[in-house]
Amino acid sequence: MAKTAFIGIGSNLGDKLKNCLKSIELIHGLSKCHLVAKSDFYRTEPVGVEGQDWYANGAISLKTDLSAQELLTCLLEIEEGMGRVRRSKWGPRTIDLDILLFGRDIVNEEDLAIPHPLMHQRRFVLVPMVQLAPDLVHPVLGKTMSQLLETFSAKGQSVIKMEGK
């Protein structure tokens, strides 16, 4: 049975928006995946490290018959194919694809945690999620995406809507 997955998308190297849109095309081309909706994209302040260029961030929802682990494998292959090199935890990247939610599943594996463990602490995740699914309830925290954004209090983390896409 198909599940709804939400994927966070980000880039802060090269043509950031183009990288994000290309990744959506590649995800849309996966077998057993059907793109449902795409958020706007936002220019966002880096979190966790200083001295990096700002990001383009957004999110998509899709229906998939893949397992969470299979979807992760596909996303990692897309990242690698787009030139992502993993040098440091929060280092610059051509593309970053994160499974934020996968149905109401809770997954705690060595290489995969769902819901994404930091999504409620990232304005650049919550803003697109509210656009896609404002009333969706976080399966662990028990709050809607709108409630999580309304109570968000971290300083910084500017999120500015990008024009065009």
C-alpha positions as CSV (number, residue, x, y, z in Angstrom):
1,M,0.0,0.0,0.0
2,A,1.4,3.4,-1.0
3,K,2.6,5.7,1.7
4,T,2.9,9.5,1.6
5,A,6.5,10.6,2.1
6,F,7.7,14.2,2.7
7,I,11.2,15.0,1.4
8,G,13.2,18.0,2.4
9,I,15.4,19.5,-0.4
10,G,18.3,21.8,0.0
11,S,21.4,23.1,-1.9
12,N,24.0,25.8,-1.2
13,L,26.5,25.1,-4.0
14,G,26.3,26.1,-7.6
15,D,22.9,27.1,-9.0
16,K,21.0,26.2,-5.9
17,L,17.5,26.5,-7.2
18,K,18.3,24.6,-10.4
19,N,19.9,21.8,-8.3
20,C,16.7,21.5,-6.2
21,L,14.5,21.5,-9.2
22,K,16.7,18.9,-10.9
23,S,16.5,16.6,-7.9
24,I,12.7,16.8,-8.0
25,E,12.7,15.7,-11.7
26,L,15.0,12.8,-10.7
27,I,12.7,11.8,-7.8
28,H,9.7,12.1,-10.0
29,G,11.4,9.7,-12.4
30,L,11.8,6.9,-9.7
31,S,9.7,3.9,-10.2
32,K,7.0,3.4,-7.5
33,C,7.0,7.1,-6.7
34,H,4.4,9.7,-7.7
35,L,5.0,13.4,-7.0
36,V,2.0,14.9,-5.2
37,A,3.0,18.4,-4.3
38,K,6.0,20.8,-4.3
39,S,6.4,23.7,-1.9
40,D,7.8,27.1,-2.8
41,F,11.6,27.4,-2.4
42,Y,13.2,29.7,0.1
43,R,16.5,31.3,0.6
44,T,17.6,30.2,4.0
45,E,20.3,31.0,6.5
46,P,22.7,28.1,7.2
47,V,22.2,26.3,10.5
48,G,25.0,24.6,12.5
49,V,28.0,26.3,10.9
50,E,29.0,29.8,9.9
51,G,30.8,31.1,6.8
52,Q,28.7,29.1,4.3
53,D,26.6,30.5,1.5
54,W,22.8,30.6,2.1
55,Y,20.7,27.7,1.0
56,A,17.8,27.1,-1.3
57,N,15.3,24.9,0.6
58,G,11.9,23.4,-0.1
59,A,10.0,20.2,0.3
60,I,7.9,17.8,-1.7
61,S,5.3,15.2,-0.9
62,L,5.0,12.0,-2.9
63,K,3.2,8.7,-2.8
64,T,5.4,5.7,-2.9
65,D,5.3,1.9,-2.8
66,L,9.0,1.8,-1.8
67,S,9.9,1.1,1.7
68,A,11.6,3.9,3.7
69,Q,14.9,2.1,3.3
70,E,14.5,1.7,-0.4
71,L,13.5,5.4,-0.8
72,L,16.6,6.4,1.2
73,T,18.8,4.4,-1.1
74,C,17.3,6.1,-4.1
75,L,17.7,9.5,-2.6
76,L,21.4,8.8,-1.7
77,E,21.9,7.7,-5.3
78,I,20.4,10.9,-6.6
79,E,22.6,13.0,-4.3
80,E,25.7,11.1,-5.5
81,G,24.7,11.4,-9.1
82,M,24.3,15.2,-8.7
83,G,27.8,15.5,-7.3
84,R,27.2,15.5,-3.5
85,V,30.4,14.9,-1.6
86,R,30.1,14.2,2.2
87,R,33.0,16.0,3.9
88,S,31.5,17.3,7.1
89,K,28.2,16.9,8.9
90,W,26.7,20.3,8.0
91,G,29.1,21.2,5.2
92,P,28.2,22.8,1.8
93,R,26.4,20.5,-0.6
94,T,25.1,20.5,-4.2
95,I,22.0,18.7,-3.0
96,D,20.6,17.4,0.3
97,L,17.6,15.1,0.2
98,D,16.1,14.1,3.6
99,I,13.1,11.9,4.4
100,L,11.2,14.1,6.8
101,L,8.1,11.9,7.3
102,F,7.1,8.5,5.9
103,G,3.4,8.0,6.5
104,R,3.0,7.8,10.3
105,D,6.0,5.5,10.5
106,I,8.6,5.9,13.2
107,V,12.0,4.5,12.1
108,N,15.2,4.4,14.2
109,E,17.9,2.6,12.3
110,E,21.6,3.3,12.1
111,D,21.3,5.1,8.8
112,L,17.7,6.3,8.9
113,A,15.6,8.2,11.5
114,I,12.0,9.0,10.7
115,P,10.5,11.5,11.6
116,H,13.7,13.5,10.8
117,P,15.0,14.1,14.3
118,L,15.7,17.9,13.8
119,M,12.7,18.9,11.6
120,H,10.9,20.6,14.4
121,Q,14.1,22.7,15.1
122,R,14.5,23.9,11.5
123,R,12.4,26.8,10.2
124,F,13.6,25.9,6.7
125,V,11.8,22.6,7.1
126,L,8.7,23.8,8.9
127,V,7.8,26.6,6.5
128,P,7.6,24.3,3.4
129,M,5.9,21.6,5.5
130,V,3.2,24.1,6.6
131,Q,2.7,25.0,2.9
132,L,2.3,21.3,1.9
133,A,0.4,19.9,4.9
134,P,-0.4,22.4,7.7
135,D,-2.7,20.0,9.6
136,L,-0.4,17.0,9.4
137,V,0.4,15.8,12.9
138,H,4.1,14.9,13.8
139,P,3.9,11.2,14.8
140,V,6.1,11.7,17.8
141,L,5.5,15.2,19.0
142,G,1.7,15.1,18.5
143,K,1.5,18.6,17.1
144,T,0.5,19.8,13.6
145,M,3.1,21.3,11.3
146,S,1.4,24.7,11.8
147,Q,1.6,24.4,15.6
148,L,5.3,23.5,15.4
149,L,6.0,26.6,13.3
150,E,3.8,28.8,15.5
151,T,5.8,27.8,18.6
152,F,9.2,27.8,16.9
153,S,11.5,30.1,18.9
154,A,15.1,29.6,17.6
155,K,16.8,32.9,16.7
156,G,18.3,33.4,13.3
157,Q,17.2,30.9,10.6
158,S,15.9,33.5,8.2
159,V,13.6,32.0,5.5
160,I,12.9,34.3,2.5
161,K,10.6,33.1,-0.3
162,M,12.5,32.9,-3.6
163,E,10.8,34.4,-6.7
164,G,10.1,32.3,-9.8
165,K,9.6,28.7,-8.6
